[in-house]
Amino acid sequence: MKRIIIFLVFSLFLTSTNYSQEKEVVGSWMGNLKAGAVNLRIIFNISGDAPDYIVTLDSPDQGAKGIAIGPVKLKGDSIIISAASLMGEYKGVFEGGKKISGTWYQAGQAMPLDLEIQEEEFKMLRPQEPKAPCPMPLALNKCLSCFPVLQ
């Protein structure tokens, strides 16, 4: 009986450990890639369940969003994300649950890329996208009043 209880406790421990490792991977991971004089934000969006994670890559500074990449390989505290379509690969090591320290390999170059989990999805701030209430009609009316011919 004692062996059965120990086995059940041990099984629960292993199951909860695997479950928490899977949960740590899912989410949006962002870091800054220094490619020569250029600094690029790179975001890996990981969703789904192990072992069939779905991964997309965003590079907001280059206007790239939703590039399908993968697969993802996890082994212990290491992660490898393949990006064959970009001739690249990311290799990293988890540092706690919120950081990955790693390297981006592309076209024979190795560049450090440390990632942090994002609390919410990254959104580009675009000042040209108006938000309600929009003052445009009021500004347009004032402008038109300056030119009686246009009224």
FIKE-370205 format. One record per atom (N, C-alpha, C, O, CB): atom name; residue in three letters; y, x, z. Coordinates in steps of 0.02 Angstrom, whole numbers. Each point is the difference from the previous one (the first is absolute). Glycine has a CB too. Layout:
residues N
   a    r      c2      c1      c3
  CA  ALA       Y       X       Z
...
This chain:
residues 151
   a    r      c2      c1      c3
   N  MET     -59      41       0
  CA  MET      59     -41       0
   C  MET      63      44       0
   O  MET      49     -15     -34
  CB  MET    -112     -76      95
   N  LYS      61     144     -22
  CA  LYS      57      45       5
   C  LYS      13      33     -68
   O  LYS      58       9     -20
  CB  LYS     -82      12     142
   N  ARG     -29      -3    -158
  CA  ARG       7      31     -66
   C  ARG      32     -49     -50
   O  ARG      40      20     -41
  CB  ARG    -140      52      66
   N  ILE      81    -135     -20
  CA  ILE      28     -50     -46
   C  ILE      75      -7      12
   O  ILE      38      -3     -48
  CB  ILE    -149     -58      46
   N  ILE     132      58      64
  CA  ILE      71      -7      16
   C  ILE      39      61     -25
   O  ILE      53      -6     -29
  CB  ILE     -81     -64     131
   N  ILE       0     130     -90
  CA  ILE      33      61     -23
   C  ILE       5       0     -77
   O  ILE      51      19     -28
  CB  ILE     -94      44     130
   N  PHE     -11     -85    -135
  CA  PHE       1      -3     -73
   C  PHE      52     -49     -25
   O  PHE      36      15     -47
  CB  PHE    -157      14      46
   N  LEU     127     -88      33
  CA  LEU      49     -49     -21
   C  LEU      72      25      11
   O  LEU      42      -9     -44
  CB  LEU    -124     -81      72
   N  VAL      95     122      28
  CA  VAL      66      27      13
   C  VAL      16      55     -51
   O  VAL      56       1     -27
  CB  VAL     -68     -28     151
   N  PHE     -35      70    -137
  CA  PHE      11      53     -48
   C  PHE      12     -28     -70
   O  PHE      43      24     -37
  CB  PHE    -116      52     106
   N  SER      35    -128     -89
  CA  SER       9     -32     -65
   C  SER      69     -32      -6
   O  SER      33       6     -51
  CB  SER    -156     -27      45
   N  LEU     145     -12      59
  CA  LEU      67     -30       0
   C  LEU      54      54      -7
   O  LEU      49     -10     -36
  CB  LEU     -91     -85     107
   N  PHE      32     151     -37
  CA  PHE      48      55      -5
   C  PHE       5      26     -71
   O  PHE      55      10     -26
  CB  PHE     -79      22     145
   N  LEU     -33     -21    -152
  CA  LEU       0      24     -68
   C  LEU      32     -50     -48
   O  LEU      38      19     -44
  CB  LEU    -141      47      69
   N  THR      87    -130     -16
  CA  THR      29     -51     -43
   C  THR      75      -4       8
   O  THR      36      -4     -50
  CB  THR    -142     -60      57
   N  SER     131      66      55
  CA  SER      72      -4      10
   C  SER      35      62     -25
   O  SER      57      -4     -24
  CB  SER     -76     -68     123
   N  THR     -13     130     -95
  CA  THR      29      62     -26
   C  THR       7      -4     -76
   O  THR      52      18     -27
  CB  THR    -101      47     124
   N  ASN      -4     -87    -131
  CA  ASN       3      -6     -73
   C  ASN      52     -52     -21
   O  ASN      36      11     -48
  CB  ASN    -156      23      41
   N  TYR     124     -89      43
  CA  TYR      47     -53     -17
   C  TYR      72      26       8
   O  TYR      41     -14     -44
  CB  TYR    -124     -73      81
   N  SER      98     123      16
  CA  SER      68      24      10
   C  SER      18      53     -52
   O  SER      58       4     -20
  CB  SER     -69     -28     143
   N  GLN     -38      64    -145
  CA  GLN      15      50     -52
   C  GLN      17     -35     -65
   O  GLN      45      22     -36
  CB  GLN    -122      60      91
   N  GLU      42    -137     -71
  CA  GLU      15     -37     -61
   C  GLU      70     -29       4
   O  GLU      37       2     -50
  CB  GLU    -159     -28      35
   N  LYS     141      -1      71
  CA  LYS      65     -31       8
   C  LYS      56      51      -6
   O  LYS      54     -17     -23
  CB  LYS    -106     -70      95
   N  GLU      41     148     -51
  CA  GLU      52      51      -3
   C  GLU      18      18     -72
   O  GLU      56      22     -12
  CB  GLU     -96      23     121
   N  VAL      -5     -54    -155
  CA  VAL      11      20     -70
   C  VAL      42     -52     -37
   O  VAL      43      18     -40
  CB  VAL    -151      44      42
   N  VAL      96    -125      11
  CA  VAL      33     -54     -36
   C  VAL      74      -3      17
   O  VAL      19       2      59
  CB  VAL    -127     -67     -60
   N  GLY     149      61     -51
  CA  GLY      73      -5       9
   C  GLY      36      41     -52
   O  GLY     -30      27     -46
  CB  GLY      13     -46     169
   N  SER      83      23    -114
  CA  SER      42      40     -45
   C  SER      17      65      34
   O  SER      28       1      55
  CB  SER      20    -105    -110
   N  TRP     -64     160      22
  CA  TRP      11      67      27
   C  TRP      53      34     -43
   O  TRP      -9       7     -61
  CB  TRP    -110       1     105
   N  MET     175      13     -14
  CA  MET      54      30     -38
   C  MET      15      70      23
   O  MET      -5      16      60
  CB  MET      53    -129     -78
   N  GLY     -31     156     -31
  CA  GLY      20      68      15
   C  GLY      47      27     -53
   O  GLY       9     -32     -52
  CB  GLY    -118      50     111
   N  ASN     138      40     -46
  CA  ASN      45      32     -48
   C  ASN     -34      60     -32
   O  ASN     -25      45      35
  CB  ASN     125     -82      32
   N  LEU    -102      37    -133
  CA  LEU     -31      53     -38
   C  LEU      55      44     -28
   O  LEU      43     -24     -38
  CB  LEU    -143     -48      10
   N  LYS      99     136      45
  CA  LYS      48      47     -27
   C  LYS     -30      34     -61
   O  LYS     -44      43       6
  CB  LYS      96     -24     109
   N  ALA     -28     -41    -173
  CA  ALA     -24      28     -63
   C  ALA      56      42     -29
   O  ALA      42     -24     -38
  CB  ALA    -120     -75      16
   N  GLY      78     163      40
  CA  GLY      54      44     -20
   C  GLY      64     -19      36
   O  GLY       2      -3      61
  CB  GLY     -56      20    -174
   N  ALA     107     -30      75
  CA  ALA      64     -19      30
   C  ALA       5     -76      12
   O  ALA      48     -24      29
  CB  ALA       4     122     -85
   N  VAL    -103    -135      33
  CA  VAL       1     -73       4
   C  VAL     -39     -23      61
   O  VAL     -54      26      15
  CB  VAL      64     -34    -140
   N  ASN      17     -41     160
  CA  ASN     -33     -30      58
   C  ASN     -17     -72     -18
   O  ASN      44     -41     -12
  CB  ASN      19     115      94
   N  LEU    -128     -90     -85
  CA  LEU     -23     -66     -21
   C  LEU     -37     -36      57
   O  LEU     -42      29      34
  CB  LEU      33      13    -151
   N  ARG      26    -105     127
  CA  ARG     -38     -41      47
   C  ARG     -63     -24     -35
   O  ARG       2     -25     -56
  CB  ARG     103     -13     118
   N  ILE    -161      46     -28
  CA  ILE     -66     -21     -26
   C  ILE     -30     -49      50
   O  ILE       1      13      61
  CB  ILE     -19      98    -123
   N  ILE      -8    -166      37
  CA  ILE     -30     -51      43
   C  ILE     -70     -16     -25
   O  ILE      -9     -18     -58
  CB  ILE     123     -31      86
   N  PHE    -163      55      16
  CA  PHE     -68     -21     -13
   C  PHE     -10     -67      34
   O  PHE       6      -5      61
  CB  PHE     -49     125     -72
   N  ASN      28    -173     -27
  CA  ASN     -14     -66      28
   C  ASN     -75     -10      -1
   O  ASN     -31      -5     -53
  CB  ASN     143     -42      13
   N  ILE    -141      44     100
  CA  ILE     -73      -5       6
   C  ILE     -17     -68      30
   O  ILE      26     -19      52
  CB  ILE     -38     144     -38
   N  SER     -32    -161     -48
  CA  SER     -22     -65      24
   C  SER     -75      -7     -10
   O  SER     -33      45     -28
  CB  SER     145     -96       2
   N  GLY    -140      -4      49
  CA  GLY     -71     -13      -9
   C  GLY     -41      26      58
   O  GLY      26      18      53
  CB  GLY      -9     -13    -175
   N  ASP     -82      -3     111
  CA  ASP     -48      20      51
   C  ASP     -40      61     -23
   O  ASP      -8      12     -60
  CB  ASP       0    -131     101
   N  ALA     -15     158       8
  CA  ALA     -41      58     -16
   C  ALA     -66     -23     -31
   O  ALA     -25     -53      19
  CB  ALA      78     119      76
   N  PRO     -81     -30    -139
  CA  PRO      24      62     -31
   C  PRO      40     -13     -63
   O  PRO      19      47     -35
  CB  PRO    -118      10      82
   N  ASP     113    -121     -63
  CA  ASP      33     -17     -64
   C  ASP      74     -14      10
   O  ASP      24     -54     -17
  CB  ASP    -132       7     -24
   N  TYR     144      95      67
  CA  TYR      72      -8       8
   C  TYR      35      -5     -68
   O  TYR     -22      30     -49
  CB  TYR      17      33     158
   N  ILE      58    -101    -110
  CA  ILE      42      -6     -60
   C  ILE      64      39      15
   O  ILE      32     -10      52
  CB  ILE     -80    -104     -85
   N  VAL      66     160     -13
  CA  VAL      58      43      12
   C  VAL      47      -3     -59
   O  VAL     -21       4     -58
  CB  VAL     -49      72     130
   N  THR     135     -84     -57
  CA  THR      51       7     -51
   C  THR      50      52      25
   O  THR       7      12      60
  CB  THR     -21    -132    -100
   N  LEU      48     151      -8
  CA  LEU      49      51      15
   C  LEU      69     -24     -24
   O  LEU       6     -25     -56
  CB  LEU     -94     117      48
   N  ASP     138     -84      50
  CA  ASP      69     -14     -18
   C  ASP      40      65       5
   O  ASP     -11      40      46
  CB  ASP       2    -161      -6
   N  SER      55     131     -87
  CA  SER      48      54       4
   C  SER      68     -30     -15
   O  SER      24       1     -56
  CB  SER    -110      87      20
   N  PRO     118    -117      89
  CA  PRO      62     -37     -11
   C  PRO      56      40     -33
   O  PRO      40     -27     -37
  CB  PRO     -72     -40     135
   N  ASP      34     132     -85
  CA  ASP      53      42     -30
   C  ASP     -10      10     -75
   O  ASP      46      20     -35
  CB  ASP     -34      37     145
   N  GLN     -72     -71    -134
  CA  GLN     -15       5     -71
   C  GLN      -7     -69     -32
   O  GLN     -14      -5     -60
  CB  GLN     -42     115      80
   N  GLY      66    -162      20
  CA  GLY      -7     -69     -26
   C  GLY     -71     -21     -12
   O  GLY     -12     -48     -36
  CB  GLY     122      62     -15
   N  ALA    -159      20      81
  CA  ALA     -71     -15     -10
   C  ALA     -25     -43      58
   O  ALA      13      16      58
  CB  ALA     -30      91    -123
   N  LYS     -19    -161      49
  CA  LYS     -26     -43      52
   C  LYS     -68     -27     -22
   O  LYS      -9     -22     -57
  CB  LYS     126      -9      95
   N  GLY    -165      31       9
  CA  GLY     -64     -31     -12
   C  GLY     -47      37     -47
   O  GLY     -40     -32     -35
  CB  GLY      97     -72      56
   N  ILE     -53     170     -23
  CA  ILE     -46      39     -43
   C  ILE     -68      -1      34
   O  ILE      -8      25      55
  CB  ILE     103      49     -99
   N  ALA    -145    -101      10
  CA  ALA     -68      -5      27
   C  ALA     -31      70       2
   O  ALA      -4      34     -50
  CB  ALA      -9    -152       7
   N  ILE      -9     137     103
  CA  ILE     -34      64       9
   C  ILE     -61     -11      44
   O  ILE     -14     -57      19
  CB  ILE     123     122     -31
   N  GLY    -144     -12      28
  CA  GLY     -59      -5      43
   C  GLY     -59      30     -36
   O  GLY       6      19     -58
  CB  GLY      39    -123     113
   N  PRO     -99     110     -22
  CA  PRO     -20     -28      64
   C  PRO      26      40      60
   O  PRO      27      55      -7
  CB  PRO    -127    -101     -49
   N  VAL      89      17     115
  CA  VAL      17      32      63
   C  VAL     -66      22      32
   O  VAL     -48     -38       4
  CB  VAL     154     -32      11
   N  LYS    -107     132       9
  CA  LYS     -58      26      36
   C  LYS      22      18      71
   O  LYS      48      37       9
  CB  LYS    -102       6    -117
   N  LEU      17     -68     157
  CA  LEU      13      16      70
   C  LEU     -59      38      28
   O  LEU     -58     -19     -10
  CB  LEU     131     -82      24
   N  LYS     -58     155      21
  CA  LYS     -53      37      34
   C  LYS      29      28      64
   O  LYS      42      45      -1
  CB  LYS    -100     -15    -108
   N  GLY      36     -58     166
  CA  GLY      28      21      64
   C  GLY      74     -17       3
   O  GLY      19     -58      -9
  CB  GLY    -104     149      18
   N  ASP     126     -41       3
  CA  ASP      72     -12       3
   C  ASP      35      20     -65
   O  ASP      61       7      -1
  CB  ASP     -65      11     124
   N  SER     -35      -8    -177
  CA  SER      28      20     -65
   C  SER       1     -58     -49
   O  SER     -41     -45       4
  CB  SER       1     161      16
   N  ILE      89    -114     -65
  CA  ILE       5     -50     -53
   C  ILE      13      36     -66
   O  ILE      38      49      -3
  CB  ILE       6    -136      85
   N  ILE     -76      62    -135
  CA  ILE      12      25     -68
   C  ILE      14     -61     -43
   O  ILE     -40     -47      -3
  CB  ILE     -35     150      19
   N  ILE     132    -102     -51
  CA  ILE      18     -54     -46
   C  ILE       3      31     -70
   O  ILE      43      42     -13
  CB  ILE      22    -107     103
   N  SER    -109      43    -133
  CA  SER      -1      25     -69
   C  SER      50     -40     -42
   O  SER       8     -60       8
  CB  SER    -129      95       4
   N  ALA     153       0     -58
  CA  ALA      47     -32     -47
   C  ALA     -11      30     -69
   O  ALA      42      37     -25
  CB  ALA      44     -57     118
   N  ALA    -142       4    -123
  CA  ALA     -19      30     -64
   C  ALA      51     -15     -54
   O  ALA      13      42     -43
  CB  ALA    -133     -52      76
   N  SER     149     -51     -32
  CA  SER      48     -18     -52
   C  SER      64      43       3
   O  SER      36       5     -49
  CB  SER     -81    -122      53
   N  LEU      58     147      54
  CA  LEU      58      43       9
   C  LEU     -20      74       1
   O  LEU      42      43      11
  CB  LEU      15    -135      52
   N  MET    -121     105     -74
  CA  MET     -27      68       6
   C  MET      16      29      69
   O  MET      19      58       7
  CB  MET      -8     -41    -132
   N  GLY     -18     -59     177
  CA  GLY      17      21      67
   C  GLY     -50     -21      52
   O  GLY     -47     -39     -13
  CB  GLY     164      33     -21
   N  GLU    -107      32      94
  CA  GLU     -43     -16      56
   C  GLU      38      16      64
   O  GLU      37      49       4
  CB  GLU    -143     -24     -71
   N  TYR      96     -68     118
  CA  TYR      30      12      65
   C  TYR     -55      14      50
   O  TYR     -50     -37       4
  CB  TYR     149     -38     -32
   N  LYS     -91     129      66
  CA  LYS     -47      16      54
   C  LYS      39       6      64
   O  LYS      50      36       4
  CB  LYS    -129      25     -84
   N  GLY      56     -96     132
  CA  GLY      36       2      63
   C  GLY     -44      -8      60
   O  GLY     -60     -16      -6
  CB  GLY     156     -29     -53
   N  VAL     -66      55     117
  CA  VAL     -35      -6      64
   C  VAL      42     -46      44
   O  VAL      60       8       7
  CB  VAL    -112     108     -16
   N  PHE      19    -165      40
  CA  PHE      34     -47      44
   C  PHE      23      36      63
   O  PHE     -38      38      30
  CB  PHE     -30    -133     -76
   N  GLU     129      83      66
  CA  GLU      27      25      63
   C  GLU      20     -60      41
   O  GLU      56     -24      -4
  CB  GLU     -14     132     -49
   N  GLY     -90    -132      93
  CA  GLY      12     -63      35
   C  GLY      -9     -57     -49
   O  GLY     -30       8     -53
  CB  GLY     110      47     134
   N  GLY     -55    -113     -64
  CA  GLY      -8     -58     -44
   C  GLY      57     -12     -47
   O  GLY      -5     -44     -43
  CB  GLY     -63      -4     130
   N  LYS     122      86     -82
  CA  LYS      60     -15     -38
   C  LYS      22      55     -48
   O  LYS      49     -10     -37
  CB  LYS     -16     -60     131
   N  LYS     -67     127     -95
  CA  LYS      20      55     -44
   C  LYS     -60      31     -34
   O  LYS     -55       2      27
  CB  LYS     153      21      48
   N  ILE     -85       2    -136
  CA  ILE     -50      38     -37
   C  ILE      36      63     -24
   O  ILE      52      -3     -32
  CB  ILE    -119    -101      -4
   N  SER      39     161      52
  CA  SER      27      64     -23
   C  SER     -43      22     -59
   O  SER     -61       8       7
  CB  SER     105      24     109
   N  GLY     -12     -20    -174
  CA  GLY     -41      16     -57
   C  GLY      36      34     -57
   O  GLY      57      23       7
  CB  GLY    -125    -117      24
   N  THR      33      97     -87
  CA  THR      25      34     -60
   C  THR     -14     -42     -61
   O  THR     -54     -29      -7
  CB  THR      36     141      61
   N  TRP      67    -116     -99
  CA  TRP      -7     -34     -64
   C  TRP     -13      54     -53
   O  TRP      39      47      -7
  CB  TRP      38    -144      43
   N  TYR    -132      88     -73
  CA  TYR     -18      47     -53
   C  TYR      10     -36     -66
   O  TYR     -25     -55     -11
  CB  TYR     -59     116      85
   N  GLN     122     -28    -120
  CA  GLN      11     -30     -65
   C  GLN      14      54     -51
   O  GLN      43      43      10
  CB  GLN       1    -148      43
   N  ALA     -81     103    -108
  CA  ALA       9      46     -56
   C  ALA       2      73      23
   O  ALA      42      39     -21
  CB  ALA      21    -128     -39
   N  GLY    -109     108     104
  CA  GLY      -6      69      23
   C  GLY      49      19      54
   O  GLY      -1      58      23
  CB  GLY     -38     -32    -134
   N  GLN      80     -71     133
  CA  GLN      49      14      53
   C  GLN     -23     -33      65
   O  GLN     -29     -54       0
  CB  GLN     122      62     -84
   N  ALA     -79      25     141
  CA  ALA     -14     -28      66
   C  ALA      67      -7      36
   O  ALA      37      49       8
  CB  ALA    -153       4      -3
   N  MET     130    -114      18
  CA  MET      64     -14      34
   C  MET     -13     -36      65
   O  MET     -38     -49       1
  CB  MET      98      44    -111
   N  PRO     -30      28     165
  CA  PRO     -11     -34      64
   C  PRO      27     -72      -2
   O  PRO      54     -12     -27
  CB  PRO     -48     123      86
   N  LEU     -45    -157     -32
  CA  LEU      21     -70       3
   C  LEU     -28     -31      65
   O  LEU     -59     -16       4
  CB  LEU      61       7    -131
   N  ASP      42       2     176
  CA  ASP     -19     -32      63
   C  ASP      20     -73      -3
   O  ASP      56     -17     -20
  CB  ASP     -44     126      83
   N  LEU     -58    -152     -42
  CA  LEU      11     -72      -5
   C  LEU       6     -32      69
   O  LEU     -29      24      49
  CB  LEU     -34     -25    -157
   N  GLU     101     -53     111
  CA  GLU       6     -41      60
   C  GLU     -12     -73     -19
   O  GLU      23     -23     -52
  CB  GLU      58     104     106
   N  ILE    -117    -116     -11
  CA  ILE     -13     -71     -13
   C  ILE      66     -38       8
   O  ILE      40      15      45
  CB  ILE    -160      -6      -4
   N  GLN     132     -57     -85
  CA  GLN      61     -40       2
   C  GLN     -15     -67      34
   O  GLN     -52     -30     -10
  CB  GLN      95      85     -96
   N  GLU       3     -76     147
  CA  GLU      -9     -63      37
   C  GLU       3     -60     -47
   O  GLU     -34     -50      11
  CB  GLU      85     102      90
   N  GLU     -11     -47    -154
  CA  GLU       3     -53     -49
   C  GLU       4      30     -70
   O  GLU      12      59      -9
  CB  GLU      44    -136      92
   N  GLU     -67      34    -133
  CA  GLU      -1      23     -69
   C  GLU      68      29     -20
   O  GLU      52     -27      18
  CB  GLU    -140     -59     -45
   N  PHE      86     141     -10
  CA  PHE      61      32     -23
   C  PHE      33     -43     -53
   O  PHE     -33     -26     -45
  CB  PHE     -14     140      70
   N  LYS     113    -122     -20
  CA  LYS      39     -37     -50
   C  LYS      60      41     -20
   O  LYS      35      28      42
  CB  LYS     -73    -139       6
   N  MET      49     115    -113
  CA  MET      59      35     -25
   C  MET      61     -42      15
   O  MET       1     -61     -13
  CB  MET     -69     117     -79
   N  LEU     120     -25     119
  CA  LEU      63     -34      11
   C  LEU      41       7     -63
   O  LEU      20      55     -19
  CB  LEU     -24     -33     145
   N  ARG      17     -78    -157
  CA  ARG      38       0     -62
   C  ARG      64     -40      10
   O  ARG      -2     -61       7
  CB  ARG    -104      71     -76
   N  PRO     163      24      71
  CA  PRO      62     -36      12
   C  PRO      18     -50     -54
   O  PRO      40     -45      12
  CB  PRO      -3     145      49
   N  GLN     -66     -94    -121
  CA  GLN      16     -46     -53
   C  GLN     -36     -67       7
   O  GLN      15     -46     -38
  CB  GLN       6     144     -35
   N  GLU     -68    -104     120
  CA  GLU     -35     -63      10
   C  GLU      39     -40      52
   O  GLU      -1      16      59
  CB  GLU    -111      36     -89
   N  PRO     147    -106       8
  CA  PRO      42     -38      47
   C  PRO     -41     -38      52
   O  PRO     -57     -19     -12
  CB  PRO     141       8     -79
   N  LYS     -53       2     148
  CA  LYS     -31     -37      54
   C  LYS      47     -58      18
   O  LYS      61       8       1
  CB  LYS    -122      95      43
   N  ALA      32    -160     -29
  CA  ALA      40     -58      17
   C  ALA      33      10      68
   O  ALA     -29      33      43
  CB  ALA     -48    -107    -110
   N  PRO     136      48      79
  CA  PRO      43     -33     -49
   C  PRO      34      52     -44
   O  PRO      26      50      25
  CB  PRO      -7    -147      54
   N  CYS     -19      83    -142
  CA  CYS      26      48     -49
   C  CYS      75     -12     -12
   O  CYS      19     -56     -17
  CB  CYS    -133      64     -37
   N  PRO     156      42      64
  CA  PRO      72      -9     -10
   C  PRO      21       4     -73
   O  PRO      60      -3     -15
  CB  PRO     -44      51     128
   N  MET     -63     -42    -159
  CA  MET      18      10     -70
   C  MET      44     -56     -28
   O  MET      51      17     -31
  CB  MET    -158      43      17
   N  PRO      91    -125      22
  CA  PRO      44     -50     -30
   C  PRO      72       3      26
   O  PRO      47      -9     -38
  CB  PRO    -148     -63      26
   N  LEU     109      85      76
  CA  LEU      67       5      29
   C  LEU      37      59     -31
   O  LEU      58      -7     -19
  CB  LEU     -99     -44     126
   N  ALA       9     108    -113
  CA  ALA      31      58     -30
   C  ALA      16     -12     -73
   O  ALA      52      21     -25
  CB  ALA    -113      52     105
   N  LEU      16    -108    -115
  CA  LEU      11     -14     -71
   C  LEU      60     -47      -8
   O  LEU      40       9     -46
  CB  LEU    -163       7      23
   N  ASN     128     -66      67
  CA  ASN      56     -47      -4
   C  ASN      66      36      11
   O  ASN      49     -13     -35
  CB  ASN    -123     -79      76
   N  LYS      77     137       7
  CA  LYS      61      37      13
   C  LYS      18      43     -60
   O  LYS      59       5     -18
  CB  LYS     -84      -5     141
   N  CYS     -25      30    -154
  CA  CYS      13      42     -58
   C  CYS      26     -41     -57
   O  CYS      47      21     -34
  CB  CYS    -137      57      70
   N  LEU      61    -137     -48
  CA  LEU      21     -43     -55
   C  LEU      71     -26      10
   O  LEU      37     -11     -48
  CB  LEU    -156     -20      29
   N  SER     137      20      83
  CA  SER      68     -25      13
   C  SER      53      52     -19
   O  SER      58     -18     -11
  CB  SER    -104     -53     105
   N  CYS      27     133     -99
  CA  CYS      46      53     -21
   C  CYS      14      -3     -75
   O  CYS      49      27     -24
  CB  CYS     -90      45     118
   N  PHE      -4    -105    -130
  CA  PHE       6      -3     -73
   C  PHE       1     -74     -21
   O  PHE     -52     -29     -16
  CB  PHE      -8     141       3
   N  PRO     120    -143      14
  CA  PRO       5     -71     -16
   C  PRO     -28     -18     -69
   O  PRO     -20     -56     -12
  CB  PRO     120      52      86
   N  VAL    -100      52    -120
  CA  VAL     -24     -14     -68
   C  VAL     -75     -16       2
   O  VAL     -24     -39     -41
  CB  VAL     113     115      -7
   N  LEU    -126     -46      94
  CA  LEU     -73      -9       4
   C  LEU     -19     -65      34
   O  LEU     -58     -19      -3
  CB  LEU      45     142       6
   N  GLN      59    -158      29
  CA  GLN     -18     -60      38
   C  GLN     -10     -60     -43
   O  GLN     -15     -54      25
  CB  GLN      77      99      69
